[in-house]
Amino acid sequence: MKRGLALAVLLILVVCIIVFEPFRGAPPNPEVEAQGKDVPTVQGSYCWDSLLRSQCVDKTYRDGLDLVKGQKPIVVSAGEPVSIELSGTIESMELTQWNDQKKSSSVTLKDDQFKAPTKPGVYAYELQSRWKKGDGQFGFSLKVQ
């Protein structure tokens, strides 16, 4: 009986840690989706406060293109909707698009979505997000056909 109770308490504790994430040491990764495909993201620099520790991690990159260097872009159709989902209560979220000529432009998100460019090419995206517990930068890449 005592063993069953101890196991139940341990199970509840594990579930609480998974659900509430009080020990997370970094911001949650965004879930990016285009044409029903998951778009992999790269984590950039961040600062995050958790229950047991606070840390800032600075990663070296010049721009959004450099952040996603080496990542294979996901192929999407021109003008296709791309959705970005972040967990937690977001205080702010900014998205910057970089083209292969190293020109950047701000992307407007509406209901956590934007439309892929209409001009074919490879585009890098840099997402800057802020939560109450900290901030983080993420990158991903799309190839528009």
Backbone bond lengths (Angstrom), bond angles and torsions (degrees), N, CA, C in turn:
res aa  C-N    CA-C-N  psi(-1)  N-CA   C-N-CA  omega(-1)  CA-C   N-CA-C  phi
1 M - - - 1.451 - - 1.530 110.75 -
2 K 1.334 116.94 -47.03 1.467 120.71 179.67 1.528 110.68 -64.65
3 R 1.317 114.47 -37.30 1.456 118.81 179.96 1.528 110.96 -65.54
4 G 1.328 117.60 -40.14 1.461 122.48 177.81 1.514 111.64 -65.16
5 L 1.334 117.04 -39.87 1.459 121.90 178.32 1.526 110.96 -65.61
6 A 1.335 116.60 -42.76 1.465 120.95 179.16 1.529 110.18 -63.90
7 L 1.330 116.52 -39.75 1.458 120.70 178.69 1.530 111.26 -66.10
8 A 1.331 117.00 -39.53 1.464 121.45 178.53 1.530 111.13 -64.53
9 V 1.334 116.90 -42.85 1.470 121.49 178.80 1.526 109.90 -63.84
10 L 1.319 117.03 -42.18 1.459 121.14 178.51 1.527 111.17 -63.40
11 L 1.305 116.73 -42.18 1.459 121.50 178.32 1.526 111.39 -62.72
12 I 1.314 117.50 -43.41 1.468 122.17 177.90 1.530 110.03 -62.73
13 L 1.309 117.22 -41.61 1.469 121.35 178.78 1.526 111.20 -62.33
14 V 1.316 117.53 -44.25 1.461 121.64 178.96 1.532 110.50 -62.83
15 V 1.324 117.30 -43.40 1.461 121.23 178.78 1.528 110.27 -62.33
16 C 1.328 118.12 -42.36 1.473 121.43 178.97 1.525 111.14 -62.45
17 I 1.315 117.00 -40.23 1.466 120.47 179.54 1.520 110.00 -64.82
18 I 1.327 117.33 -41.35 1.464 121.06 -179.76 1.523 110.72 -68.32
19 V 1.321 117.53 -43.52 1.461 121.42 -176.00 1.521 111.95 -73.16
20 F 1.315 117.45 -46.08 1.470 120.73 -173.82 1.520 113.89 -92.53
21 E 1.297 118.09 -14.45 1.457 124.13 176.05 1.538 114.38 47.47
22 P 1.335 118.23 47.66 1.468 118.38 -178.58 1.527 113.60 -71.80
23 F 1.323 117.42 -14.86 1.457 120.20 -176.82 1.525 112.56 -105.41
24 R 1.329 117.30 7.11 1.465 120.97 -179.44 1.523 108.86 -57.88
25 G 1.332 116.34 131.04 1.457 121.18 -178.30 1.508 114.57 -98.55
26 A 1.338 116.82 -1.24 1.458 121.54 -177.83 1.526 108.39 -149.11
27 P 1.323 117.50 160.73 1.470 119.29 178.54 1.529 110.49 -64.32
28 P 1.327 116.38 153.53 1.466 119.12 178.77 1.523 111.30 -68.97
29 N 1.312 115.93 140.52 1.466 120.95 178.90 1.520 110.47 -71.31
30 P 1.314 116.96 141.55 1.463 119.32 177.11 1.526 110.96 -73.11
31 E 1.312 114.75 152.26 1.462 120.72 171.88 1.522 106.27 -103.93
32 V 1.319 115.69 112.63 1.461 121.86 -178.88 1.523 107.37 -109.34
33 E 1.343 115.53 134.00 1.460 120.55 -178.40 1.522 110.63 -137.13
34 A 1.336 115.84 136.98 1.463 122.34 176.83 1.522 108.31 -141.15
35 Q 1.323 116.87 129.04 1.458 122.94 179.85 1.527 111.88 53.18
36 G 1.311 117.05 37.78 1.459 121.49 179.23 1.516 114.34 75.68
37 K 1.340 117.87 5.57 1.459 122.24 179.78 1.527 109.94 -107.58
38 D 1.331 115.61 139.47 1.457 120.04 173.28 1.517 109.06 -73.09
39 V 1.320 115.33 134.47 1.461 121.43 178.21 1.526 107.32 -103.71
40 P 1.353 118.15 116.81 1.465 119.90 -178.98 1.529 111.26 -65.70
41 T 1.319 115.59 145.23 1.461 121.39 179.20 1.529 110.37 -117.34
42 V 1.318 114.79 158.05 1.458 123.13 176.38 1.520 106.77 -116.86
43 Q 1.320 116.85 133.44 1.460 119.52 178.57 1.520 109.81 -86.54
44 G 1.326 115.39 132.05 1.448 121.62 176.48 1.527 110.33 -100.52
45 S 1.308 116.74 -147.91 1.467 122.13 179.81 1.524 110.82 -68.49
46 Y 1.336 115.73 151.67 1.463 120.13 178.42 1.526 111.31 -160.30
47 C 1.323 115.12 160.37 1.467 124.00 168.25 1.521 106.41 -129.27
48 W 1.336 116.83 136.94 1.461 119.55 -175.67 1.527 110.29 -149.49
49 D 1.342 115.88 134.85 1.469 122.84 175.62 1.516 108.28 -105.72
50 S 1.337 116.85 127.03 1.457 120.31 175.93 1.523 108.93 -125.79
51 L 1.302 115.68 -178.97 1.462 121.11 -176.71 1.523 112.18 -61.04
52 L 1.318 116.94 -39.69 1.463 120.52 -175.54 1.524 115.28 -102.75
53 R 1.340 117.43 -21.02 1.460 118.36 -178.72 1.529 111.08 -156.46
54 S 1.311 113.32 158.38 1.460 121.39 173.73 1.518 106.48 -125.90
55 Q 1.324 115.38 139.66 1.461 117.44 -179.73 1.518 111.38 -152.77
56 C 1.321 114.25 153.21 1.451 122.13 170.85 1.522 106.97 -120.90
57 V 1.324 115.73 134.55 1.456 121.61 179.29 1.523 106.80 -123.19
58 D 1.327 115.71 119.81 1.457 121.14 178.53 1.519 108.89 -104.41
59 K 1.319 115.87 120.62 1.457 121.59 177.52 1.528 107.34 -106.08
60 T 1.306 116.17 147.52 1.456 120.95 -175.03 1.526 111.05 -93.78
61 Y 1.321 115.62 118.56 1.456 123.04 172.67 1.517 107.94 -161.41
62 R 1.325 116.00 149.99 1.464 120.93 -176.13 1.525 112.82 -83.02
63 D 1.331 115.11 -39.48 1.460 119.70 -174.30 1.530 108.25 -158.95
64 G 1.327 116.45 -174.79 1.457 120.80 -179.79 1.521 113.04 -61.61
65 L 1.333 116.91 -33.73 1.467 120.31 177.73 1.523 111.17 -64.53
66 D 1.321 115.75 -42.62 1.461 121.20 179.68 1.539 110.54 -68.17
67 L 1.323 116.70 -35.88 1.468 121.69 -179.41 1.524 111.40 -60.66
68 V 1.337 117.68 -39.67 1.470 120.99 -176.26 1.536 112.44 -99.50
69 K 1.330 116.78 8.92 1.465 120.91 179.99 1.532 109.60 -55.08
70 G 1.322 115.92 131.22 1.459 120.19 179.44 1.529 113.28 91.43
71 Q 1.312 117.08 -9.90 1.465 120.65 179.20 1.532 108.62 -89.72
72 K 1.320 116.65 134.81 1.461 121.07 178.81 1.526 108.55 -77.88
73 P 1.347 117.70 123.43 1.466 119.42 -179.17 1.526 111.82 -71.24
74 I 1.325 115.50 150.29 1.458 122.43 176.17 1.527 107.69 -87.19
75 V 1.326 117.07 132.07 1.465 122.39 -178.57 1.523 109.42 -79.89
76 V 1.354 115.52 129.40 1.461 121.87 178.16 1.528 109.07 -134.96
77 S 1.308 115.71 161.10 1.465 121.25 176.31 1.522 109.63 -81.84
78 A 1.309 116.46 152.61 1.465 121.93 178.22 1.523 110.25 -59.53
79 G 1.324 116.68 133.29 1.463 122.53 177.27 1.520 114.75 75.86
80 E 1.323 117.31 5.69 1.471 121.57 -178.76 1.531 110.48 -69.30
81 P 1.353 118.30 139.14 1.464 119.73 176.92 1.535 111.80 -68.01
82 V 1.310 115.51 140.44 1.466 123.22 177.05 1.518 106.64 -124.09
83 S 1.336 117.16 127.87 1.464 120.18 -178.82 1.525 110.36 -108.73
84 I 1.328 114.45 146.43 1.460 122.33 178.30 1.522 107.22 -127.30
85 E 1.333 115.91 124.51 1.459 120.35 179.44 1.523 109.30 -123.71
86 L 1.325 115.57 127.00 1.463 121.86 176.53 1.513 108.55 -120.71
87 S 1.331 116.65 138.84 1.459 119.56 178.56 1.523 110.14 -83.75
88 G 1.313 115.31 161.19 1.455 121.14 -179.23 1.518 111.38 87.03
89 T 1.315 114.77 178.60 1.462 120.86 178.90 1.518 108.84 -90.53
90 I 1.317 115.77 109.46 1.463 122.05 -177.09 1.528 109.19 -83.46
91 E 1.337 116.07 129.58 1.463 120.21 175.19 1.526 110.65 -86.79
92 S 1.332 116.79 -36.70 1.471 120.21 176.46 1.516 109.27 -157.54
93 M 1.334 114.27 155.17 1.460 120.91 179.23 1.528 107.40 -150.20
94 E 1.341 116.63 124.59 1.459 122.29 179.08 1.518 109.03 -125.69
95 L 1.324 116.20 137.92 1.454 121.44 -179.10 1.526 109.27 -122.03
96 T 1.338 115.77 130.12 1.460 122.05 178.33 1.520 108.89 -119.31
97 Q 1.319 115.68 134.71 1.475 121.90 179.58 1.524 109.01 -104.50
98 W 1.333 116.73 135.88 1.460 122.89 176.88 1.515 108.17 -120.52
99 N 1.341 117.37 133.20 1.460 119.56 175.23 1.524 109.13 -100.39
100 D 1.337 116.66 177.39 1.459 119.52 -175.75 1.528 114.05 -71.46
101 Q 1.340 117.57 -7.09 1.466 120.55 173.06 1.532 111.39 -92.94
102 K 1.318 116.04 12.05 1.469 124.20 178.51 1.521 112.77 64.36
103 K 1.330 116.77 28.79 1.457 120.66 175.43 1.525 108.33 -99.25
104 S 1.319 114.79 137.05 1.462 119.07 -178.08 1.524 110.39 -112.21
105 S 1.328 113.99 155.15 1.458 120.27 174.32 1.522 108.28 -152.00
106 S 1.312 114.97 149.41 1.458 120.69 178.59 1.522 109.53 -76.62
107 V 1.328 116.03 140.95 1.460 121.69 -179.86 1.523 108.02 -111.63
108 T 1.328 116.09 130.25 1.451 121.11 178.82 1.522 109.54 -85.78
109 L 1.322 115.62 126.98 1.460 121.85 176.62 1.521 108.61 -97.85
110 K 1.319 116.10 133.18 1.461 121.32 175.43 1.523 106.80 -126.29
111 D 1.336 115.76 118.29 1.467 121.24 -175.85 1.523 110.67 54.68
112 D 1.335 116.32 42.60 1.467 124.12 178.81 1.530 112.73 60.11
113 Q 1.329 116.80 30.88 1.465 121.95 177.50 1.517 110.18 -136.10
114 F 1.337 114.85 156.94 1.454 121.97 170.23 1.520 107.36 -145.75
115 K 1.316 116.07 166.39 1.466 120.77 179.31 1.530 109.03 -100.49
116 A 1.324 115.35 136.53 1.468 120.37 175.60 1.526 108.23 -61.17
117 P 1.326 117.27 152.10 1.467 120.29 178.90 1.530 111.58 -58.36
118 T 1.321 115.73 157.89 1.465 120.64 178.49 1.525 111.48 -90.77
119 K 1.324 117.36 -18.09 1.457 121.56 179.42 1.537 109.38 -88.73
120 P 1.337 118.38 127.57 1.469 120.28 179.02 1.534 111.55 -60.13
121 G 1.321 115.23 148.27 1.455 121.47 178.88 1.518 110.73 151.86
122 V 1.323 115.23 179.99 1.464 121.93 177.69 1.518 107.73 -102.52
123 Y 1.326 115.56 131.40 1.459 122.49 -178.28 1.525 109.88 -126.66
124 A 1.319 115.37 137.37 1.459 121.64 174.90 1.522 107.48 -106.66
125 Y 1.333 115.54 145.98 1.458 121.34 179.78 1.516 109.56 -126.16
126 E 1.319 115.04 136.50 1.464 122.01 176.75 1.528 107.34 -117.72
127 L 1.322 115.77 118.29 1.463 122.92 -179.22 1.515 109.05 -104.80
128 Q 1.331 116.36 123.86 1.463 121.53 176.60 1.518 107.51 -113.32
129 S 1.331 116.03 121.91 1.463 121.46 -175.55 1.516 110.56 -126.74
130 R 1.341 115.01 149.55 1.463 120.79 178.86 1.526 109.10 -132.34
131 W 1.331 114.48 131.68 1.454 123.40 173.12 1.526 108.14 -118.80
132 K 1.315 116.86 175.03 1.468 120.46 175.96 1.536 110.32 -63.29
133 K 1.338 116.84 -33.23 1.464 121.40 -177.18 1.524 113.88 -84.98
134 G 1.332 118.20 -7.39 1.453 118.95 -179.83 1.514 112.52 155.80
135 D 1.324 114.64 -160.74 1.458 120.04 -178.18 1.518 109.88 -142.57
136 G 1.326 115.40 165.23 1.450 119.22 179.45 1.517 111.39 -159.67
137 Q 1.318 114.62 155.70 1.461 121.98 175.75 1.521 108.17 -118.48
138 F 1.329 114.75 141.79 1.456 121.24 -179.92 1.516 108.16 -137.90
139 G 1.312 116.97 154.32 1.445 121.52 177.72 1.510 111.73 -131.98
140 F 1.329 116.36 152.75 1.461 122.23 172.39 1.518 107.89 -153.69
141 S 1.333 115.49 165.88 1.457 120.53 -173.61 1.523 110.83 -134.00
142 L 1.336 116.00 139.60 1.463 123.09 178.38 1.529 109.26 -126.44
143 K 1.327 115.42 144.08 1.464 121.12 173.37 1.517 106.08 -114.79
144 V 1.318 115.88 113.40 1.467 121.86 -177.80 1.517 108.91 -90.60
145 Q 1.339 115.34 129.30 1.478 121.08 178.00 1.504 110.32 -120.03
